[in-house]
Amino acid sequence: MSKPPRVITIAGSAAGGSAGIQADLKTFQELDVYGMSVVTAIVARHPETNNNVHPQSLEAIEAQFATAVKQVGLDAIKTGMLFSKEVIDNVAGLIDGASINTLVIDPVMVGKLDSKLLEDDAIDSLKTKLLPNATIITPNMPEASYLLDGREIKHVADLKQAAIDLHELGPRYVLVKGGRLEGPAVDVLYDGETLATFEAPRIDTVNTSGAGCTYSAAITAYIANGYSVLEAVRSAKSFVTTAIEYGFSYTKMVGPTYHAAPRTHGEAHEIKVN
Ligand code: PXL
């Protein structure tokens, strides 16, 4: 039997199951890669203290990574919520030591339910220690803006300029996601030479919690399965668009995308690439 590629997500645990580690592992499973995890923090609001972020110790982070490397080994790494400078510095060291070709960095900063997922003093470490080693980084519009010192990003032309400028930080590919644009959902990919745009229809729903995590997890899985970065982005965008289309909520709160929908509801979305 041929064995599936081994993929680890280093991210926060989203207790509600829509985002973070949970979204990543569900997506990995759907796309036939072997999923593993390093939990950097637990995101879960305590009903009395109101605390929402419960960071894990560096020891716990190192232990999880070492266990995955030893028991299984790694083919690709994805990072999500890292939360603090301390964790970023530590994780950057772990990643450097692992000598892996595929590193997908989702520079997670703020959750849909308004949790602060990255501390302010962590941004420099993110930019200098992690982003330069990435195969691809996947900022949304607010994250791209923050990484570019607060620049306004509103239109597709701004996404393109942001991708070009973020490429200067050293990643091989930059994908700036236009989830917050008006009109179709257009994302921009830049590899240092060529700009490509990916367009999907805008789906009228509020249930998009974890969409960004799901998208970058799918990119990671497709690259691990041998796709080129461009084909991985195209396929992952189709996957996440279907997951958004079949999103739902069990409560009055914003609900999850449905990670199983691309399998159970079949039709892939056509993504226009230009
Ligand atoms: O969707 C961003 C995100 C990432 N990671 C974790 C989260 C969230 C959003 O809530 O909880 C752990």
Residues whose N, C-alpha, C, O or C-beta is under 5 A from the ligand:
A	BS01	PXL	G12 S13 A14 A19 G20 V43 G80 M81 V108 V110 G111 K112 G210
